[in-house]
Amino acid sequence: MRNLIIQRKSASTGRFAKMNVYIEDAKSGEITLNDLPCRKIGVLKNDDIKTFSITEEATKIIVVANQEEKTGYLEVYSLEEGSEDIVLSGETIFGSNGKFVFKFDSKNNQINPKSIKTRVILKRTLVRVLIMALCVLGLRSCVPTPQAFSYGGVNITLTTAFERKANDDYVAKYLSSKAGVFIDKKIQASEYKGISTKEYAEKLIANMETDATVTKNQNGLVMFQYETNPGQKDALTHFVYCYNDFPYFWTVDFIVFSKNADSYREKIDEWANSVSFS
């Protein structure tokens, strides 16, 4: 056996979509993709790295969004026979067919497996450091007052505790010591053409590992809520609000530590109500 390490790079496209990893397996009969009998070996989330134990025989790998397994374009990556660990990387893009596509990098297998394992450790360490910093900063923070922000065609009123942070993966990102706000958009084309905001939110949920339910707040805004790392000390609660401002659907993802979710619920609803587009 050998290790297959796959990195799904951070990308705003399809960031809510889970990507299923399949390996060629003529015996399982689990699913056939591109006339290739396959077996599911795992799931990749956005900005994720996973290690799988695979055969040393020549085989094929497919990474595909959950909803596109039978209808979307599937890129097949062929692995040669061997005993050395394999490293693959890629990202989710929006294909010309209007579907989410996992595009493998052209320089795959030129990465040292040890280097990517090191990045996993560094990433986890940075997350822990960030969480500790948020806790410390939270103790020092002053009483915030309302502050309006405008960037990327989106206007939102948060508080003076927030700062806009540069980020290529989102239209706008705002962070405070206790919360984060991530704003993104998707053009209303292909599978998103002619659907309602509620239907758009349902499509997002369908691509995620969550049983979230679409609801509306008192102002009629479409939203849903879910949790990452449930039951852990660093569990996070996401309050995702969806907006229809043609030709785009917008999502504003408010993220707080789950232990603070109840106390932030009304504040987040107020911030969500302040969103407008220009």
C-alpha positions in Angstrom: 0.0 0.0 0.0 1.0 3.6 -0.5 -0.3 7.0 0.6 -2.3 9.3 -1.7 -2.3 12.9 -0.4 -4.7 15.3 -2.1 -4.9 19.0 -1.4 -8.0 21.0 -2.3 -6.8 24.6 -2.5 -8.8 27.4 -1.0 -11.2 29.0 -3.6 -14.3 31.0 -3.5 -15.9 29.0 -6.3 -17.9 26.2 -4.8 -16.5 26.9 -1.3 -19.7 25.4 0.2 -19.6 22.3 -2.0 -18.1 19.1 -0.7 -15.9 17.2 -3.3 -16.1 13.4 -3.2 -12.9 11.4 -3.9 -13.3 8.2 -5.9 -10.8 5.5 -6.9 -11.1 3.0 -9.7 -12.5 -0.2 -8.3 -14.0 -2.8 -10.7 -15.1 -5.1 -7.9 -17.1 -2.7 -5.7 -19.9 -1.8 -8.1 -20.6 1.3 -6.0 -20.9 3.8 -8.8 -19.8 4.3 -12.4 -18.3 7.6 -13.5 -17.2 8.3 -17.1 -17.7 4.5 -17.7 -15.2 3.9 -14.9 -16.3 1.6 -12.0 -15.4 3.5 -8.8 -15.5 3.4 -5.0 -15.7 6.5 -2.8 -12.7 6.8 -0.4 -13.3 10.2 1.2 -14.5 13.9 1.0 -12.5 17.1 0.5 -13.8 20.4 1.9 -12.6 23.8 0.7 -8.9 24.4 1.8 -8.5 20.8 2.9 -5.8 18.2 2.8 -6.5 14.5 3.1 -4.4 11.3 3.1 -5.7 8.0 1.7 -4.2 4.5 1.7 -4.3 3.1 -1.8 -3.1 0.2 -3.8 0.4 0.1 -5.4 -1.2 -0.9 -8.7 -2.0 1.5 -11.5 -5.3 3.2 -10.9 -7.4 6.3 -11.5 -8.7 9.0 -9.3 -11.8 11.2 -9.7 -12.7 14.2 -7.5 -16.2 15.5 -8.1 -18.9 17.6 -6.5 -21.7 15.7 -4.9 -24.4 17.0 -7.3 -22.3 16.6 -10.4 -21.4 12.9 -10.1 -23.7 11.9 -13.0 -24.1 15.1 -14.9 -21.0 17.2 -14.7 -17.6 17.1 -16.4 -15.3 14.7 -14.6 -11.6 15.0 -14.8 -9.8 11.6 -14.3 -6.3 11.5 -13.0 -4.3 8.3 -13.8 -1.7 7.0 -11.3 1.1 4.7 -12.4 2.0 1.6 -10.6 4.5 2.2 -7.8 5.2 2.2 -4.0 6.1 5.9 -3.5 3.6 8.2 -1.9 1.6 10.3 -4.4 0.7 14.0 -3.9 -2.1 15.6 -5.9 -3.5 19.1 -5.7 -6.1 21.2 -7.4 -9.1 23.5 -6.9 -12.7 23.9 -7.6 -13.5 26.0 -10.7 -16.7 26.9 -12.5 -16.6 25.0 -15.8 -17.8 26.1 -19.1 -20.7 23.7 -18.7 -21.9 25.6 -15.7 -20.9 22.9 -13.2 -18.4 22.8 -10.4 -15.3 21.1 -11.6 -12.2 19.9 -9.7 -9.2 20.9 -11.8 -6.0 19.0 -11.0 -2.9 21.1 -11.1 -0.5 20.5 -14.0 2.5 20.1 -11.7 1.2 17.3 -9.6 3.7 14.7 -8.3 6.4 17.3 -8.3 5.6 18.1 -4.7 7.5 16.5 -1.9 5.0 14.6 0.3 7.0 15.7 3.4 6.5 19.3 2.5 2.7 19.1 2.2 2.5 17.1 5.5 4.5 20.0 7.1 2.0 22.5 5.7 -0.8 20.5 7.3 0.9 20.7 10.7 1.6 24.4 10.2 -2.0 25.1 9.2 -3.3 23.4 12.3 -0.8 25.2 14.5 -1.8 28.6 12.9 -5.5 27.8 13.6 -4.7 27.2 17.2 -2.7 30.4 17.4 -5.5 32.3 15.8 -8.0 30.9 18.3 -5.8 31.8 21.2 -5.3 35.3 19.8 -9.0 35.8 19.4 -9.6 34.8 23.0 -6.9 37.2 24.2 -8.0 40.1 22.0 -11.6 39.5 23.2 -10.6 40.2 26.7 -8.9 43.5 25.7 -11.6 44.8 23.3 -13.3 48.1 24.0 -17.0 48.7 23.7 -17.6 48.9 19.9 -19.8 51.3 18.1 -21.6 50.9 14.7 -19.4 51.4 11.6 -20.4 51.3 8.0 -18.1 49.4 5.5 -18.3 49.5 1.7 -16.2 47.3 -0.6 -16.7 45.3 -3.7 -20.1 46.6 -4.4 -21.4 45.6 -0.9 -22.4 47.9 1.9 -22.7 46.6 5.5 -22.9 48.1 8.9 -20.9 46.2 11.5 -18.9 47.8 14.4 -15.6 49.5 15.1 -14.3 46.2 16.3 -14.1 44.9 12.7 -11.4 45.5 10.1 -11.4 44.6 6.5 -8.8 42.1 5.6 -7.3 41.6 2.1 -8.3 38.2 0.7 -8.4 36.8 -2.9 -11.0 34.1 -2.1 -13.9 36.4 -1.2 -15.4 39.7 -2.4 -14.8 41.0 1.1 -13.7 39.7 4.5 -14.1 41.5 7.8 -12.7 40.2 11.1 -13.0 41.2 14.8 -11.7 39.5 17.9 -14.8 37.4 18.2 -16.4 37.1 14.7 -15.7 37.0 11.0 -17.8 38.1 8.0 -17.1 36.5 4.6 -18.9 37.9 1.6 -19.1 36.2 -1.8 -21.1 36.2 -5.0 -22.2 33.8 -7.8 -23.4 35.0 -11.2 -27.0 33.9 -12.0 -26.2 31.6 -15.0 -26.6 28.0 -15.9 -28.0 26.0 -12.9 -28.5 29.2 -11.0 -30.5 30.9 -13.7 -34.2 31.6 -13.0 -34.2 30.2 -9.4 -35.3 32.0 -6.2 -33.0 33.0 -3.4 -34.5 30.2 -1.3 -33.7 27.7 -4.0 -30.1 29.0 -4.3 -29.7 28.5 -0.5 -31.0 25.0 -0.8 -28.5 24.3 -3.6 -25.7 25.5 -1.3 -26.9 23.2 1.5 -27.2 20.2 -0.8 -23.5 20.5 -1.6 -22.5 20.6 2.1 -22.2 18.0 4.9 -25.0 19.5 6.9 -28.7 19.0 7.6 -29.3 22.8 7.7 -32.7 24.2 6.9 -33.5 27.3 5.0 -35.5 29.9 7.0 -36.2 33.6 6.9 -35.6 36.3 9.5 -38.2 38.9 10.6 -37.2 41.1 7.6 -37.7 38.2 5.2 -34.0 37.5 4.5 -33.2 34.0 3.4 -30.7 32.3 5.7 -29.5 29.0 7.1 -27.2 28.0 10.0 -24.7 25.2 10.5 -21.8 24.3 12.7 -18.2 23.1 11.9 -16.2 21.1 14.4 -19.3 20.4 16.5 -18.5 19.3 20.0 -15.0 20.6 19.9 -13.6 23.6 21.8 -13.0 25.4 18.5 -16.5 24.7 17.2 -17.8 27.5 14.9 -21.3 28.5 14.1 -22.1 29.9 10.6 -25.0 32.2 10.0 -25.3 32.3 6.2 -27.6 35.0 4.6 -28.4 34.9 0.9 -29.3 37.9 -1.3 -30.5 38.3 -4.8 -29.1 41.3 -6.6 -29.2 40.6 -10.3 -27.1 39.4 -12.0 -25.6 37.9 -8.8 -26.6 35.8 -5.8 -24.7 36.9 -2.8 -23.8 35.1 0.4 -22.7 36.8 3.7 -21.3 34.2 6.1 -21.2 35.4 9.7 -18.9 33.1 11.8 -18.6 33.0 15.6 -17.4 30.5 18.2 -20.4 28.2 18.9 -20.2 29.1 22.6 -21.0 32.7 21.7 -23.6 31.9 19.0 -26.7 32.6 21.1 -25.4 36.0 22.4 -24.5 37.0 18.8 -27.7 35.9 17.1 -29.6 39.2 17.3 -26.4 41.3 16.5 -25.8 39.2 13.4 -29.4 39.5 12.3 -29.1 43.3 12.6 -25.9 43.3 10.6 -27.5 41.1 7.9 -30.4 43.5 7.7 -28.0 46.4 7.0 -26.6 44.8 3.8 -27.1 46.7 0.5 -25.5 46.7 -2.9 -24.2 49.5 -5.1 
